[in-house]
């Protein structure tokens, strides 16, 4: 019988190895678990929740998309994984619980960031680029790393200087990674950037690398671009797709006006894609302009592969 003890989200994070951000995202986007709430609206998780989150984490490490498995029961997840994962209900913890390679690297990266150790950060990124395939590097390390840094900054756990320091090194790494992609001249063209008012560009660079890895010829414009310039670049490069990354803020009325302008000036044969942490704040206008909305980076390679067929 399941014990009655309830765990706060930080304890769940430590036990399962998932970040607090991932737990909240899986709960909000995919209804993976439904924690109880205190009178002050704090989440409290049961032993069953811990077991399911641990199995979900393991399944995603094996390549399963969270959107496809979040609704599965604990028993179904065990069957999917092909073996029973021991769960000590009496102690309320998973055993054995080890930190994944990607998460270990993220912890090391955060430590180096806190020490302003640029050389160490570059070494960690270089070693990871050798160890992982490009898709796994972007999915399992770079994307979680960017989310972790952003989450720490929003919660005030690191200074702005830490965030800027780490971002500059990741930006340089992603640009170098993009430049080393070998793309044939016959490849379809895509323009990638952040729209006007959006200055956080790491997400756009991650997307640019996903696209290039699937054979797209990327014209990367950087951050904070007015729509007229984006459309002009797309027309001059004969691009089939324009992709926007929207990270912060999530409620810019001027950005809504920018997308209204895009609706008037963008040729109908160009596909619009929008993604990023704050894309949900602009869903109404994005649907109006006919944009493809990407909630997260899971399966992004497959999306770019599919777009090439049209």
N, C-alpha and C positions, 0 to 999 in steps of 0.2 A: 504493500500500500504506500502511496506517495506521501512523504512527510508534509507537514503543514507549514514548514518554514518558507518565508518569502525573501527573495534576494533583491537588493537595490541594483540599479543598472551598472554601477561601477564594479560591484562584486561579480555580476554576470560577465562583464568584459574581461575581468581577470581570470575567471574560471574557464570561459569558452575560448579565449584568445581572440575574440572579435573586438573591434573598436566600438566605442559607444556610438559613434556615427553610423556604423554599419548596422548595429542592433536597431537603432531608431529608424533607419531607412528601410530595413527589411520589414519592420512592423508597420510603418506608415504606408509604404508603397505596395507591399505584397501580402499584408496580413499574416505574416509567418507565425507570429504568436500574438496573444491578447493578454498582456499583463494586467494584474489588478492595479487599482489606484488608491492612494491614501487620500485623506481629506484635503491635503495640500496638493493633490494631483501628481505626486511622485509615483513612478512606476515601481511595481514589485512583481518579481518573476518567481514562478514555482519551479520545483525540481524537474517537472515535465517540460517546462519551457527551456530550461538549461539543456536538457537532453536533446530536444529538437534543434535548438540553435547550434549545438555542437555537431550534430549530424549534418545539418545544412552547410555548415562551414566546411566539413570534410568533403561533402559532395561537390561543392563549388571548387574546391582544390583539385578534384578529379575532372573538372571541366564542365560540370553541369551548370546551366544558367539558373540563377536564383529565381527568376520569373517563372521558370518551368517546374520548379520543385517546391516552392514555398508552401503550397497548399497540401503537400503530402503529409500523412501522419507519421509518427515516429516509426511505426512498424513498416510502413511503406518505404521510408528512408533507409531503414536497416536492410530491407530486401534489395533496394537499389544499390546500396554499397556492397552487398554481397556477403556481409558478415555482421554478427552482433558486436556493437561497440559497447564495451563494459561501462555501465553507469552505476555508480554507488549511490543509491537513493538514501541510504542511511546517513552517509556523509554529505550528500547533496553536491557531489562533484564528479566530474568525468575522470576516468583513469584509463590509460595514462594520458596526460594532457601535455603536449609539447607545443612550443611555438613554431609556426611555420617559418620556412626560410625567408619568405618575403617579409613577414612581420619582424623577424630578427633584424633584417637589414633596415627596416623602417626605424626600429628602436635605435640602431646604431647611427642612422642618419640624423635623427632628432638630437641625439647626444652630441654629435659633431656640430650640428647647427647651433645648439646652445653654447658651445665653446667657440663659435666663429672659426671653426677649423675647415677652411675651404679645401685644402689639399686632401683631407680625409673624405670630405663629401665627394670630391671628384673621383677618388679611388674607389669608393663604394659603388658609384654609378658605373664606372668603367668595368669593374669586376662583374657587376650584375649584367651588363650588356654582353659579356662573354658567356656567362652562365645560362642566360635565358634566350629563347627565341624572341624576336622583336615583339610579336603579339603578346607573349607571356610577360615580357618585360613591361610593356605598357599597361597590361591588365592587372598583373599581380604585384607590381612594385610602384611604378610611377604614379598611376592614378590613385591608389591608396595613400601614397606618400603626400601628394598634393592635397588630398582631402584631410589628412591628419594635420598638416601644417595650417590649413585654412581653419579647421575646427579649433586648434590650439590658439590661433590668433583671435578668433571671434570670442573665445571664452576668457581671453586675457591671460593665458598661460605663458605666452611668449610676447616679447616686445615686437613692435613694428620693424625694428632693425633686424631682428631674427628672421622674420618673414621675408623681408626684402633681400637679405643676404642669401637665404636658401633659394628663393625664387630665381635670383640672378644666375646661380650655378645650375639649377635645373633647366632654366631657359637656354643657357649656352649648350648644355648637353643635348637637349631636344633639337635645337637648331643643327648641331653637328650630325645628329642621328638622321635628320631629314636630308641633309646635304649628301650623305653617303648612300642614299637610296638610288638604285640604278633603274631608271624609268625609260622605256622606249619612246621614240618620238611619236609613235602612233597611239599612245595612251590617251584616254579621255582627260579633259582638263577640269579642274575644280579650283575655285577660289575659297580661301578660308581666312577668317579674321574675327575680331570682335567688333560689334557695332559701336556707334558714337556713344560716349559716356561709360563704356565698359573697358576698364583699364587692365583687368586681370587676364593675361593672355596664355597662361600655361595650359589651360584646358584646350584652347585653340591649337596649340602646338602638339598636344597629345593626339587630337583628332587628325591633324595634318599628317602625323606619322602613321596613324592607322590607315588613312587613305592611301598614302604613298606605298605602304606595305601591300596593299591590294591592287597596285598597278595604276593608280591615278597620278597624273602630272599635276602637282600642287603649286599653285601660286599663293604663297603665304604673305598676307598684307600686314600682319601685326595687329595692334590694338587701336581702338577708338577711331573707327573709320566712318565718315558720313556715307549715306546710302548712294549718293550720286557717284562717289569715287569707287565704291564696291561694284556697282553695276557697270561702270565704265571699264574697270579692270576685267570683269567677266566677259564683256563684249569683245574687248581687244584680244583676249586670250582664247576666245571661242569656247568658253567654259560651259559645260552642261549643268553644273551645280554650283551654288553658293552656299557655304556652310558658316553659320554664326555660332560662336560660343558666348553664352550669357551667364555670368557668374555673380556679379554684384554691381549695383543693387538690384532688388527684385521688384521695385515699384517706381521706376523712373517714367514719369508721364511723357517726358521728352523722347524716350526710346519708343514709346507707343506711337508717337507722331512720326518717328523715323520709319517705323514699319508701315505706317499708313502711306508714307511717301514711296516706300519700296513697292507697294502694291500698284502704284500708278506708273512707275518708271521701269520696272523689271520686265523684260520680254517674257512672254508666256511659255517659251520653250526652255527656260532655265528653271531647274528644280531648286527650291529653297529648303535648307535643313537648319534646324536650330536645336541646340542642346546646352547643357551646363547646369550648374547647381541652382540657378534662379530662373530656369526656363519656364517653370510652372507659373510664375507671376505674369507671364505674357501669353498664356495659352490662347486667350480669346482673340487677340489681334493676330497671332501666328496662324490660327485656324482660318481667319478671314483671308490672309494672304496665301493660303494653301500650302503652308510649310509642313514638312515632315518634322515632327517633334520627337526628339530622342531624350528619354528620361535619364538614362545612365549609359556607361560605356560597355556594358555587357552585350556581347554579340555584335559590337560595332564593326568588326572586320567583315562579318557576314552581310551586314547592311550595305557596306561599300561594295562588296563583291556582287550583291544582287543589283545594285544601281547600275553597274557596268553593263548589265544585260539589256537595259532599256535605252 
